[in-house]
Amino acid sequence: MQNIPFDRALVDEIIAKNKIKSVGAASIREVKKIIDDVESATGEKFVRMEMGIPGIPAVQLGVDAEIEALKNGCAAIYPDIYGTKELKHETARFVKNFLDVEVEDDACVPTVGSMQGSFAAFMTIARLDEKKNKILFIDPGFPVQKQQWNILGIETLHFDVYDYRGEKLEAKLEEYLATGEVAAMIYSSPNNPAWFSFNEMELEIIAKVANKYDVIVLEDLAYFGMDFRQDYSKPGVAPYQPTVAKWAKKFVLMISGSKIFSYAGQRIAVMVISKDLFDMKTEHMKKYFTQDCFGRAIIFGSLYALTSGTAFSPQYALTAIFKACNDGSYNFAEPLKEYGIKAEQMKKALVENGFKIVYDKDLDVDVADGFYFTFSYPGLTGEELLSELAYYGISAISLGVCRSTRTEGARACVSLVPNEMIPVFAERVKKFHEDHPIK
């Protein structure tokens, strides 16, 4: 083959040493390890699109607040497991200002990233009712959340929502929830990996069916306000970030500092629990928790057992950032728009060289340019495509690990691609196309 920037034998040797069948079949962290090893061995840089890591600096006012908290001695004190009073208050303000939803301070709980939030929620929800023992994943979705339910031994159900957008969503949800076995459903919006966003009609449908069958809705807002087709960054001013919380009775919102504030390294997020769910009581719960209502059980049972609370200093950071957003002195969306610009440029390079955008529509409009996008190449499965792209110095992950039915596709994250690497990406994509003529 011509124009391969990395030695095929060397790449194959590194894959074999990592005990991986192929790059295309590997998990996110396995792909990262393989690429790290190839870069180390060759001294060449990959165009890295496998991990959803922020590519811009952390919000400085958060860093400053955390440093000040450490200087004032918070490192020597155990944090309260339910969170600081200030963080709970600013979280409730943030939810009101940017989602137009009223929640109680007490129901806003810090977690060690949204990953801990979803894990604790799964742990608790699975022990509420022995007859409702399944979780419905509205896919495609974040692969590690699927790993969590596997570790916990919770039975799950799945469907790829792309073919059931709009009014078709109601009948599909009825199909699963009418069985009476579903305890909760989970999704992200904007979606990881496809980057489409549910509109208010769809979110109202989700809430309507969930309320009908008394099902909990877990809404992962990891990419809060990052659908740049609308400006959700003005406190108390429409448009607001769309959310199921407008209509659902029992919900958990997971708001992470990792992407919207680039605060990934300190593992800080909040769970926002509706009053109906926070106060919910069941007899079955008493077998597992000393507290007999959901809110107390998830805090003093699940979170306590996992980490005994969220680290103190990041809570001060998130409090300061939320407060600045609430007061209108910091616009969280402005620095994030760089992701949309990169996505537009990289998708253009792919399409010009025979690639397809897999999840290309958001109902009847083009999917937004943002943190993620999906792509495929005619004649190759997602696994085959990613395995071949590794020889061209390009990495991503398979849509298969996201439980997508689009097995021909891959997910790309733009965040770690420096602007100066975008022309390199375009050149490597062009070489790939030259070496793989479409039949």
C-alpha positions in Angstrom: 0.0 0.0 0.0 1.1 3.5 -0.7 1.0 6.6 1.5 0.9 4.9 4.9 2.5 7.3 7.4 3.0 4.5 10.0 4.7 1.2 9.5 2.0 -1.5 9.3 4.2 -4.2 11.0 5.1 -1.9 13.9 1.4 -1.0 14.5 0.4 -4.7 14.3 3.1 -5.6 16.8 1.9 -3.0 19.3 -1.7 -4.1 18.9 -0.7 -7.7 19.6 1.3 -6.6 22.7 -1.8 -4.9 24.1 -3.7 -8.2 23.7 -6.3 -6.5 21.4 -7.9 -8.2 18.5 -8.0 -5.0 16.5 -8.2 -1.2 17.1 -11.7 -1.2 15.8 -12.9 -3.6 18.4 -11.1 -1.9 21.3 -12.6 0.2 24.1 -11.9 3.9 24.4 -9.1 3.4 27.0 -7.6 0.5 25.1 -7.5 2.6 21.9 -5.8 5.4 23.9 -3.1 2.9 25.2 -2.4 1.6 21.7 -2.1 5.1 20.2 0.2 6.2 23.1 2.4 3.2 22.4 2.5 3.9 18.6 3.3 7.6 19.1 6.1 6.7 21.6 7.6 4.1 19.2 7.5 6.3 16.1 7.8 9.9 17.4 4.9 10.8 15.1 1.6 12.3 16.3 -1.8 10.8 15.6 -4.9 12.8 14.9 -6.5 11.7 18.1 -10.3 11.5 18.2 -10.9 8.6 20.5 -11.4 10.3 23.8 -13.9 13.0 24.9 -11.4 15.1 26.8 -11.7 18.9 26.9 -9.3 20.6 24.5 -9.4 24.1 26.1 -8.2 25.3 29.6 -10.3 24.9 32.7 -12.4 28.0 33.7 -9.8 30.1 35.6 -12.3 31.4 38.2 -12.9 27.8 39.3 -9.2 27.1 39.6 -8.7 30.3 41.7 -11.6 29.4 44.0 -10.3 25.9 44.5 -6.8 27.1 45.3 -8.2 29.6 47.8 -10.3 26.8 49.4 -7.2 24.6 49.7 -5.2 27.5 51.3 -8.0 28.0 53.8 -7.6 24.4 55.0 -10.4 22.4 53.3 -8.0 19.6 52.4 -7.9 18.6 56.1 -11.7 18.3 56.5 -14.1 15.6 55.4 -16.7 17.2 53.1 -20.3 16.8 53.9 -21.6 13.9 51.8 -24.7 15.9 50.7 -22.5 18.9 49.4 -21.8 22.4 50.6 -24.7 24.7 51.2 -23.3 27.2 48.7 -22.9 24.6 45.9 -26.4 23.3 46.4 -27.8 26.8 46.3 -25.9 27.9 43.2 -26.8 24.6 41.4 -30.5 25.2 42.0 -30.1 28.8 40.7 -28.3 27.4 37.6 -31.1 25.0 36.9 -33.6 27.8 37.2 -31.6 30.2 35.1 -30.6 27.9 32.3 -33.3 25.2 32.2 -36.2 27.3 33.6 -36.9 24.5 36.1 -37.5 25.0 39.9 -35.7 22.5 42.1 -34.9 22.5 45.8 -31.4 23.1 47.1 -31.5 19.9 49.1 -32.0 17.8 45.9 -28.8 19.1 44.3 -26.0 16.7 45.2 -22.3 16.8 44.1 -20.8 13.7 42.7 -17.3 12.6 41.6 -18.1 13.3 38.0 -21.3 12.3 36.3 -19.9 8.8 36.1 -20.3 8.4 39.8 -23.7 10.0 39.6 -25.0 7.5 37.1 -23.4 4.6 39.0 -25.0 5.6 42.3 -28.3 6.2 40.5 -28.2 2.7 38.9 -27.3 1.1 42.3 -30.2 2.8 44.1 -32.9 2.5 41.4 -32.2 -1.3 41.0 -33.2 -1.7 44.7 -36.5 0.2 44.7 -38.8 -2.5 43.4 -38.0 -6.1 42.8 -40.5 -6.3 39.9 -39.0 -3.3 38.1 -35.5 -4.5 37.5 -34.5 -3.3 34.1 -32.9 -0.1 32.7 -33.8 1.1 29.2 -31.0 2.8 27.3 -32.1 5.1 24.6 -29.1 4.6 22.4 -26.6 5.3 21.0 -25.0 6.2 24.3 -21.9 6.6 26.4 -20.2 3.1 26.5 -19.0 3.3 30.1 -22.6 3.7 31.5 -23.2 0.3 29.8 -20.2 -1.1 31.6 -21.6 0.1 34.9 -24.9 -1.8 34.6 -22.9 -4.9 33.5 -20.8 -4.7 36.7 -23.9 -4.2 38.8 -25.6 -7.2 37.1 -28.7 -5.1 36.1 -30.7 -6.3 33.1 -30.9 -3.7 30.4 -33.0 -3.0 27.3 -31.8 -1.0 24.2 -32.9 0.6 21.1 -31.3 3.0 18.6 -33.5 6.1 18.7 -32.4 7.5 15.4 -35.2 5.7 13.6 -37.8 6.7 16.1 -37.4 10.4 16.3 -40.4 12.8 16.7 -43.9 11.4 17.1 -42.6 7.8 16.4 -40.8 7.9 19.8 -44.0 7.5 21.8 -45.0 4.1 20.4 -41.4 2.8 20.8 -41.3 3.8 24.4 -44.7 2.3 25.0 -43.4 -1.0 23.6 -40.8 -1.2 26.4 -42.4 0.5 29.4 -45.8 -1.2 29.1 -44.2 -4.4 30.3 -44.0 -2.9 33.8 -40.4 -4.2 34.2 -38.6 -0.9 33.4 -37.4 1.0 36.5 -35.6 3.8 34.6 -34.4 5.0 31.2 -31.3 7.0 30.4 -30.1 9.1 27.4 -27.9 12.1 26.7 -28.9 15.3 24.9 -26.9 16.5 23.0 -26.2 12.9 22.3 -22.9 11.1 22.8 -21.9 9.9 20.2 -24.3 11.1 17.5 -24.6 14.7 18.6 -28.3 15.1 17.8 -30.5 16.8 20.4 -34.0 15.9 21.5 -36.5 18.8 21.0 -39.2 19.8 23.4 -41.8 17.7 21.8 -39.6 14.6 22.1 -38.7 15.4 25.7 -42.4 15.9 26.5 -43.1 12.4 25.0 -40.4 10.8 27.1 -41.9 12.5 30.2 -45.5 11.5 29.3 -44.7 7.8 28.9 -42.4 7.8 32.0 -45.1 9.4 34.1 -47.7 6.9 32.8 -45.7 3.9 33.9 -44.0 5.5 36.9 -40.5 5.2 35.4 -37.5 7.4 36.4 -35.8 9.4 33.7 -32.0 9.8 33.9 -31.0 12.8 31.7 -27.2 13.1 31.1 -26.5 16.8 30.4 -22.7 16.3 30.0 -22.8 18.6 27.0 -25.1 21.2 28.5 -25.7 24.2 26.2 -23.3 22.8 23.5 -25.8 22.7 20.7 -24.6 25.9 19.2 -27.5 26.3 16.9 -29.2 28.1 19.8 -27.7 30.4 22.5 -28.5 28.8 25.9 -25.9 30.9 27.7 -28.0 33.9 29.0 -29.2 33.4 32.6 -33.0 33.7 33.0 -33.5 34.4 29.3 -35.1 32.1 26.7 -34.2 29.9 24.9 -33.3 27.5 27.7 -31.5 24.2 27.5 -34.2 21.7 26.6 -34.9 19.2 29.4 -37.3 16.5 30.4 -37.5 18.1 33.8 -40.2 20.4 32.4 -42.7 17.6 32.4 -41.3 14.5 34.1 -42.3 13.7 37.7 -39.4 11.5 38.6 -36.0 12.5 37.2 -32.3 12.8 37.8 -30.4 15.4 35.9 -26.6 14.9 35.7 -24.7 18.1 35.1 -20.9 17.7 34.7 -18.2 20.3 35.0 -16.0 18.3 32.6 -17.0 19.5 29.2 -18.9 22.8 29.7 -16.3 24.2 32.1 -13.3 22.0 30.9 -13.0 20.9 34.6 -12.5 17.2 33.8 -9.4 16.6 35.9 -11.1 17.4 39.2 -14.0 15.0 38.6 -16.9 17.2 39.7 -20.6 17.1 38.8 -24.0 17.4 40.4 -27.1 15.3 40.4 -30.4 17.2 40.4 -33.2 15.0 41.7 -36.9 15.9 41.4 -38.9 16.3 44.5 -41.3 13.4 43.6 -38.3 11.1 43.3 -36.3 12.5 46.2 -39.3 11.8 48.5 -40.1 8.4 47.0 -40.4 5.5 49.4 -40.7 1.7 48.9 -40.7 -1.3 51.2 -38.1 -3.1 49.0 -35.6 -0.3 49.6 -35.4 -1.1 53.3 -33.6 -4.3 52.5 -30.5 -2.4 51.3 -30.6 1.1 52.9 -31.0 2.5 56.4 -32.9 5.4 54.9 -36.4 4.7 53.5 -36.7 7.4 50.8 -34.8 7.6 47.5 -33.0 10.9 48.1 -31.6 9.9 51.5 -30.8 6.4 50.2 -28.8 7.6 47.3 -26.9 10.1 49.4 -26.3 8.2 52.7 -26.4 4.8 51.1 -25.0 4.6 47.6 -22.7 7.7 47.6 -21.5 7.0 51.1 -20.6 3.5 50.2 -18.8 4.6 47.0 -16.6 7.6 48.1 -18.0 9.0 51.4 -18.6 12.2 49.4 -17.1 14.4 46.7 -13.7 16.1 47.2 -14.1 19.4 49.0 -12.0 21.8 46.9 -13.7 21.0 43.5 -17.1 21.8 45.1 -15.8 25.4 45.7 -14.6 25.5 42.1 -18.0 24.5 40.7 -19.8 26.9 43.1 -17.7 29.8 41.8 -18.4 28.9 38.2 -22.1 28.4 38.7 -22.3 31.7 40.6 -20.6 33.6 37.8 -22.9 32.0 35.2 -25.9 32.8 37.3 -24.8 36.4 37.8 -24.1 36.9 34.1 -20.4 37.6 34.6 -19.3 34.5 32.8 -20.6 33.2 29.5 -19.8 29.4 29.5 -20.7 28.9 25.9 -18.3 31.3 24.2 -15.0 29.4 24.6 -16.8 26.1 23.6 -17.7 27.3 20.1 -14.2 26.3 19.0 -15.4 22.7 19.0 -18.1 23.5 16.4 -15.6 25.2 14.1 -13.3 22.2 14.2 -16.1 19.8 13.6 -17.3 21.7 10.5 -13.8 21.7 9.0 -13.1 18.0 9.8 -16.4 16.8 8.5 -15.9 18.8 5.3 -12.5 17.1 4.7 -14.1 13.6 5.2 -17.1 14.2 2.9 -14.8 15.6 0.2 -12.9 12.3 0.3 -15.7 9.8 0.1 -16.6 9.5 3.7 -20.2 9.7 5.0 -21.6 11.3 8.1 -23.6 8.5 9.8 -25.9 10.4 12.1 -26.3 13.3 9.7 -29.8 14.7 10.5 -31.5 16.0 13.6 -35.0 15.3 12.5 -35.3 17.4 9.3 -32.2 19.6 9.8 -28.5 18.9 9.6 -27.0 17.7 12.9 -25.1 20.4 14.7 -21.4 20.8 14.5 -19.9 20.2 18.0 -17.9 18.0 20.3 -18.6 14.8 18.5 -19.5 13.6 15.0 -19.9 10.2 13.4 -18.5 9.0 10.1 -18.2 5.9 7.8 -16.5 4.8 4.6 -18.3 2.8 1.9 -17.5 -0.9 1.8 -16.0 -1.0 5.3 -17.5 -1.9 8.7 -16.7 0.4 11.6 -14.2 -2.1 13.0 -12.5 -2.4 9.6 -12.4 1.3 9.1 -10.8 2.1 12.4 -8.3 -0.7 12.0 -7.2 0.8 8.7 -7.2 4.4 9.8 -4.7 3.5 12.5 -2.1 3.0 9.8 -2.8 6.6 8.7 -2.4 8.1 12.1 -6.1 8.6 12.8 -7.9 7.3 15.8 -11.6 7.1 16.9 -13.9 4.6 18.4 -16.5 2.2 16.9 -20.2 3.1 17.1 -20.7 -0.6 18.1 -19.4 0.1 21.6 -22.1 2.8 21.9 -24.8 0.2 21.1 -25.5 1.8 17.8 -27.2 -0.2 15.0 -24.9 1.7 12.6 -22.1 -0.9 12.6 -20.5 0.8 9.7 -19.7 3.9 11.7 -17.2 5.5 14.0 -17.4 8.3 16.6 -14.9 11.1 16.4 -14.2 13.7 19.1 -12.7 17.0 17.9 -11.5 18.4 21.3 -7.9 17.0 21.2 -7.2 17.9 17.6 -5.1 21.1 17.6 -6.0 23.6 14.9 -2.6 23.0 13.3 -3.4 19.3 12.9 -6.6 19.9 10.9 -4.6 20.3 7.6 -2.7 17.1 8.5 -6.0 15.3 9.1 -7.2 16.5 5.7 -4.1 15.2 4.0 -4.2 11.8 5.8 -7.9 11.4 4.9 -7.1 12.2 1.3 -4.3 9.6 1.3 -6.7 7.0 2.8 -9.2 7.8 0.0 -6.5 7.4 -2.7 -5.6 4.0 -1.3 -9.2 2.8 -0.8 -11.0 3.6 -4.0 -14.8 3.3 -3.7 -16.2 0.6 -5.9 
